[in-house]
Amino acid sequence: MSPMLRRLNGPQTLGNGRGFWTGFAAVAAIALVYPAFADSYDVGNIAYLLIFTLMALGLSLMWGYTGMFSFGQTAFFGVAGYSYGVLSINLGATGAMTLLCLVGAIAVAALFAMLLGYFLVYGRVSGVFFGIVTFATTLALAAFFGQTAGPEWAIGQARFNGFNGMIGMPPLELPWFGQDVYLEGVPLYYFVLALLAAIYLGLRMLVNSRFGNVLVAIREDPLRTELLGYDVRRYQLVAFVIGSSLAGLSGVLYTAWGQFIPPASMGLPAAAMPIIWVAFSGRQDLTATAIGTFLLLLMFQTITVYSQQYALILMGFLLLATVMLMPAGFVRGIGLWLARPGRRGQAGNGATR
């Protein structure tokens, strides 16, 4: 087996057999043909759900694999979203320039994550205090952008608009055989779907590599890992930046999708959502995180049509049920149960994690 296939089917992720990859191919085929059988509204709505799944995968890498409980995903989501707005409005993003704005906005979020992560990781802030500091940072950013309603709060032509949120940024455009394709509706759906598939497979290879094994060792016993000669803080910082950058990518795609970014996207309810998605799904597995997050988002959105309050109450109940009944995550627990008959007495994927 080639090194690439070994990493795709490594012990740190569920779903390593022929049956899993057959199911993966079937789901991919359904996703590819879905726009042909759905109206444009539903296609755009599914793209919206896939965008937030990227953020959950980043949190799974930080929290589930590295043991860094971060409440800051929506902070990087918002920073990247506002950065894309500033860059695209001032540069008049068209064609390839819009992709440069996307990369630039993610780079701003990554730089912010590097600065914050450096002080947290090298300051040896860990455990619940890591979550408290990232949570405080998120709320501080939400409060800051919420009070930027005056005309003085602008960068060039881009106004922050306070609680109303920044508007007027252009959608993404993709150069395609000499012409520019607006990434809206079906094109945006396929773009996000391709990104999600590539990032999911890339993260599978990452966590099953030597780097990923070190991350899991840090989660289990950081002191022992350090005594073995690994620079624990450097690995933690890299994982934090990667996970936060995925939240930034999610923020840019959301901003380009709706051409709008409000401070509420970083507020208290929004900041708690990624924690619930990942905890319910199974934070220590990327596959469980992707599946569970998508299903929870779909359910949350369906209930929100009738009552947003009931949807939030349900999310809180699911978090409580996860902590009380299935700390490892419901989706991951179901996956391990389904895989048990074919494991022939082996310990199973992630049983020692």
C-alpha positions as CSV (number, residue, x, y, z in Angstrom):
1,M,0.0,0.0,0.0
2,S,1.3,3.4,-0.9
3,P,2.1,6.0,1.9
4,M,-0.8,8.1,0.7
5,L,-3.3,5.3,1.0
6,R,-1.9,4.3,4.4
7,R,-2.5,7.8,5.7
8,L,-6.0,7.9,4.3
9,N,-6.7,4.6,6.1
10,G,-4.8,5.2,9.3
11,P,-5.8,4.4,12.8
12,Q,-6.8,8.0,13.8
13,T,-9.9,8.1,11.7
14,L,-13.1,6.0,11.4
15,G,-14.0,4.4,8.1
16,N,-11.0,2.6,6.7
17,G,-12.4,-0.4,4.8
18,R,-13.8,-1.0,1.4
19,G,-17.3,-0.6,2.5
20,F,-16.6,2.9,3.8
21,W,-14.9,4.1,0.7
22,T,-17.7,2.6,-1.4
23,G,-20.2,4.6,0.7
24,F,-18.0,7.7,0.4
25,A,-18.0,7.4,-3.4
26,A,-21.8,6.9,-3.4
27,V,-22.3,10.0,-1.3
28,A,-20.0,12.0,-3.5
29,A,-21.9,10.9,-6.6
30,I,-25.2,11.9,-5.1
31,A,-23.7,15.3,-4.1
32,L,-22.5,15.8,-7.7
33,V,-25.9,15.2,-9.3
34,Y,-27.9,16.9,-6.6
35,P,-28.2,20.3,-8.4
36,A,-29.8,18.6,-11.3
37,F,-32.8,17.5,-9.2
38,A,-33.1,20.5,-6.8
39,D,-34.1,24.1,-7.2
40,S,-31.6,26.9,-6.9
41,Y,-32.7,27.8,-3.3
42,D,-32.1,24.4,-2.0
43,V,-28.7,24.1,-3.7
44,G,-27.6,27.4,-2.2
45,N,-28.9,26.3,1.2
46,I,-26.8,23.1,1.1
47,A,-23.8,25.1,0.1
48,Y,-24.4,27.2,3.2
49,L,-24.4,24.1,5.4
50,L,-21.2,22.8,3.8
51,I,-19.5,26.1,4.5
52,F,-20.0,25.7,8.3
53,T,-18.8,22.1,8.2
54,L,-15.3,23.4,7.3
55,M,-15.3,25.3,10.6
56,A,-16.2,22.2,12.5
57,L,-13.4,20.2,10.9
58,G,-10.9,22.9,12.1
59,L,-12.2,22.6,15.7
60,S,-12.0,18.8,15.5
61,L,-8.3,19.1,14.7
62,M,-7.6,21.5,17.6
63,W,-9.9,20.1,20.2
64,G,-10.3,16.4,19.3
65,Y,-6.9,15.6,18.1
66,T,-4.7,18.1,20.0
67,G,-6.7,18.7,23.2
68,M,-7.0,22.4,22.7
69,F,-10.6,23.5,23.7
70,S,-11.1,26.6,21.7
71,F,-14.1,28.9,21.8
72,G,-12.6,31.1,19.1
73,Q,-13.7,29.6,15.8
74,T,-16.3,32.3,15.2
75,A,-13.7,35.0,16.0
76,F,-11.5,33.9,13.1
77,F,-14.7,33.4,11.0
78,G,-15.6,37.0,11.6
79,V,-12.1,38.4,11.1
80,A,-11.7,36.6,7.8
81,G,-15.2,37.7,6.7
82,Y,-14.7,41.3,7.5
83,S,-11.2,41.2,5.9
84,Y,-12.7,39.8,2.7
85,G,-15.2,42.6,2.7
86,V,-12.5,45.3,3.1
87,L,-10.3,43.8,0.5
88,S,-12.9,43.0,-2.1
89,I,-14.8,46.3,-1.8
90,N,-11.6,48.4,-2.0
91,L,-9.9,46.4,-4.7
92,G,-13.0,45.9,-6.8
93,A,-12.5,42.2,-6.9
94,T,-13.1,40.6,-10.3
95,G,-11.8,37.5,-11.9
96,A,-8.6,36.2,-10.4
97,M,-8.5,39.2,-8.0
98,T,-11.4,37.8,-6.0
99,L,-9.4,34.7,-5.3
100,L,-6.5,36.9,-4.1
101,C,-9.0,38.6,-1.8
102,L,-10.0,35.2,-0.5
103,V,-6.5,34.1,0.2
104,G,-5.6,37.5,1.7
105,A,-8.6,37.3,4.1
106,I,-7.6,33.8,5.2
107,A,-4.0,35.0,5.7
108,V,-5.3,37.8,8.0
109,A,-7.2,35.3,10.1
110,A,-4.2,33.0,10.2
111,L,-1.9,35.8,11.3
112,F,-4.3,36.7,14.0
113,A,-4.5,33.0,15.1
114,M,-0.7,32.9,15.1
115,L,-0.4,35.9,17.4
116,L,-3.1,34.8,19.8
117,G,-2.0,31.2,19.7
118,Y,1.6,32.2,20.4
119,F,0.8,34.0,23.6
120,L,-1.6,31.2,24.7
121,V,0.6,28.2,23.8
122,Y,4.0,29.6,24.8
123,G,2.3,31.2,27.9
124,R,1.3,27.6,28.8
125,V,-2.4,28.5,28.9
126,S,-4.2,25.2,28.7
127,G,-7.4,23.4,29.7
128,V,-10.4,25.4,30.6
129,F,-8.4,28.6,30.7
130,F,-7.6,28.2,27.0
131,G,-11.3,28.1,26.3
132,I,-12.0,31.1,28.5
133,V,-9.4,33.3,26.8
134,T,-10.6,32.4,23.3
135,F,-14.2,32.9,24.4
136,A,-13.3,36.3,25.8
137,T,-11.5,37.2,22.5
138,T,-14.6,36.2,20.5
139,L,-17.0,38.3,22.6
140,A,-14.6,41.2,22.6
141,L,-14.5,41.2,18.8
142,A,-18.3,40.9,18.5
143,A,-18.7,43.9,20.9
144,F,-16.1,45.9,18.9
145,F,-17.7,45.4,15.5
146,G,-21.1,46.0,17.0
147,Q,-20.2,49.6,17.9
148,T,-18.7,50.6,14.6
149,A,-21.9,52.2,13.2
150,G,-20.4,55.7,12.6
151,P,-19.0,56.9,9.3
152,E,-15.5,57.0,10.9
153,W,-15.5,53.2,11.2
154,A,-14.4,52.5,7.6
155,I,-11.3,51.3,5.7
156,G,-11.4,53.0,2.3
157,Q,-14.8,52.4,0.8
158,A,-15.7,49.5,3.2
159,R,-17.8,50.6,6.1
160,F,-18.3,48.3,9.1
161,N,-21.9,49.5,9.8
162,G,-22.1,48.4,13.4
163,F,-24.8,45.8,14.3
164,N,-26.2,46.0,10.8
165,G,-23.1,44.4,9.5
166,M,-20.9,45.0,6.5
167,I,-22.6,44.8,3.1
168,G,-21.7,45.4,-0.6
169,M,-18.8,42.9,-1.0
170,P,-18.8,41.1,-4.4
171,P,-19.3,37.3,-4.8
172,L,-16.3,35.2,-5.6
173,E,-15.3,34.8,-9.3
174,L,-13.3,32.0,-10.8
175,P,-11.4,32.3,-14.0
176,W,-12.5,29.5,-16.3
177,F,-11.2,29.1,-19.9
178,G,-10.9,32.8,-20.6
179,Q,-14.0,33.9,-18.8
180,D,-15.0,34.6,-15.3
181,V,-17.6,32.4,-13.5
182,Y,-19.6,34.0,-10.6
183,L,-19.5,31.6,-7.7
184,E,-23.2,31.8,-6.8
185,G,-25.9,29.1,-6.7
186,V,-24.7,25.9,-8.4
187,P,-21.1,27.1,-9.2
188,L,-20.7,28.1,-5.5
189,Y,-22.1,24.7,-4.4
190,Y,-19.6,22.8,-6.5
191,F,-16.7,25.0,-5.4
192,V,-17.5,24.5,-1.7
193,L,-18.1,20.8,-2.2
194,A,-14.7,20.4,-3.9
195,L,-13.0,22.4,-1.1
196,L,-14.7,20.3,1.6
197,A,-13.8,17.0,0.0
198,A,-10.2,18.1,-0.5
199,I,-9.8,19.5,3.0
200,Y,-11.4,16.4,4.6
201,L,-9.1,14.0,2.7
202,G,-6.1,16.3,3.4
203,L,-6.9,16.3,7.1
204,R,-7.3,12.5,7.2
205,M,-3.8,12.3,5.7
206,L,-2.5,14.9,8.2
207,V,-3.9,13.2,11.4
208,N,-2.7,9.8,10.2
209,S,0.8,11.1,9.5
210,R,3.7,11.4,12.0
211,F,2.5,14.9,12.7
212,G,-1.0,13.7,13.6
213,N,0.4,11.0,15.8
214,V,2.3,13.6,17.7
215,L,-0.8,15.7,18.1
216,V,-2.7,12.7,19.6
217,A,0.3,12.1,21.9
218,I,0.2,15.7,23.1
219,R,-3.6,15.3,23.8
220,E,-3.0,12.2,25.8
221,D,0.1,13.3,27.8
222,P,1.9,16.5,26.8
223,L,4.6,16.2,29.4
224,R,5.6,12.7,28.3
225,T,5.5,13.8,24.6
226,E,7.9,16.7,25.5
227,L,10.2,14.3,27.4
228,L,10.4,12.2,24.2
229,G,12.0,15.2,22.5
230,Y,9.1,16.8,20.7
231,D,8.5,20.6,20.7
232,V,5.0,20.3,22.0
233,R,4.3,24.1,21.8
234,R,5.3,24.3,18.2
235,Y,3.0,21.4,17.3
236,Q,0.1,23.0,19.2
237,L,0.6,26.3,17.6
238,V,0.6,24.8,14.1
239,A,-2.6,22.9,14.9
240,F,-4.2,26.0,16.3
241,V,-3.3,28.0,13.2
242,I,-4.6,25.3,10.8
243,G,-7.9,24.9,12.6
244,S,-8.4,28.7,12.9
245,S,-7.6,29.2,9.2
246,L,-10.3,26.7,8.3
247,A,-12.7,28.8,10.4
248,G,-11.4,31.8,8.4
249,L,-12.1,30.0,5.1
250,S,-15.6,29.3,6.3
251,G,-16.0,33.0,7.1
252,V,-14.9,34.2,3.7
253,L,-17.1,31.7,1.9
254,Y,-20.1,32.7,4.1
255,T,-19.4,36.4,3.4
256,A,-19.2,35.8,-0.3
257,W,-22.3,33.6,-0.3
258,G,-24.5,36.2,1.4
259,Q,-22.5,39.3,0.5
260,F,-22.9,40.3,4.1
261,I,-21.2,39.8,7.5
262,P,-22.7,40.9,10.8
263,P,-21.1,41.1,14.3
264,A,-23.8,38.5,15.4
265,S,-21.8,35.9,13.6
266,M,-19.3,36.2,16.4
267,G,-21.7,36.6,19.3
268,L,-22.5,34.2,22.2
269,P,-25.0,31.8,20.4
270,A,-22.8,31.6,17.3
271,A,-19.6,31.0,19.3
272,A,-21.3,28.0,21.2
273,M,-22.6,26.3,18.0
274,P,-19.3,24.8,16.8
275,I,-18.7,23.3,20.2
276,I,-22.1,21.6,20.1
277,W,-21.6,20.3,16.6
278,V,-18.2,18.8,17.3
279,A,-19.1,17.5,20.7
280,F,-22.3,15.8,19.6
281,S,-20.6,14.3,16.5
282,G,-17.4,13.1,18.1
283,R,-14.5,15.5,18.4
284,Q,-11.9,12.8,18.0
285,D,-12.8,11.8,14.5
286,L,-13.0,13.9,11.3
287,T,-15.6,11.7,9.6
288,A,-18.0,11.8,12.6
289,T,-17.5,15.5,12.8
290,A,-18.3,16.1,9.1
291,I,-21.4,13.9,9.1
292,G,-22.7,15.0,12.5
293,T,-22.2,18.7,11.8
294,F,-24.0,18.6,8.5
295,L,-27.0,16.7,10.0
296,L,-27.2,19.0,13.0
297,L,-27.1,22.1,10.8
298,L,-29.8,20.7,8.6
299,M,-32.0,20.0,11.7
300,F,-31.3,23.3,13.3
301,Q,-32.2,25.2,10.1
302,T,-35.4,23.2,9.7
303,I,-36.5,24.0,13.3
304,T,-35.4,27.6,13.0
305,V,-38.1,28.1,10.3
306,Y,-40.7,27.6,13.1
307,S,-38.9,28.9,16.1
308,Q,-35.3,30.0,16.6
309,Q,-35.7,29.8,20.4
310,Y,-36.7,26.2,20.2
311,A,-33.8,25.4,17.9
312,L,-31.3,26.9,20.4
313,I,-33.0,25.0,23.3
314,L,-32.6,21.8,21.3
315,M,-28.9,22.5,20.7
316,G,-28.4,23.0,24.4
317,F,-30.2,19.8,25.2
318,L,-28.1,17.9,22.7
319,L,-24.9,19.2,24.3
320,L,-26.1,18.2,27.8
321,A,-27.1,14.8,26.5
322,T,-23.7,14.3,24.9
323,V,-21.8,15.2,28.1
324,M,-24.1,13.0,30.3
325,L,-24.6,10.0,28.0
326,M,-22.0,9.9,25.2
327,P,-18.9,12.1,26.0
328,A,-17.1,10.7,22.9
329,G,-19.9,11.8,20.6
330,F,-23.1,10.1,19.3
331,V,-22.0,9.9,15.7
332,R,-18.6,8.5,16.5
333,G,-20.2,6.0,19.0
334,I,-22.6,4.8,16.3
335,G,-19.7,4.5,13.8
336,L,-17.7,2.4,16.2
337,W,-20.7,0.2,16.9
338,L,-21.3,-0.4,13.2
339,A,-17.6,-1.2,12.6
340,R,-17.4,-3.7,15.5
341,P,-18.5,-6.9,13.6
342,G,-15.8,-6.4,11.0
343,R,-13.0,-5.7,13.4
344,R,-12.4,-9.4,14.3
345,G,-11.7,-8.7,17.9
346,Q,-9.3,-5.9,17.4
347,A,-9.5,-2.9,19.6
348,G,-11.1,-0.7,16.9
349,N,-10.4,2.6,15.5
350,G,-9.7,5.2,18.1
351,A,-10.5,2.8,21.1
352,T,-7.2,3.9,22.7
353,R,-7.7,7.5,21.9
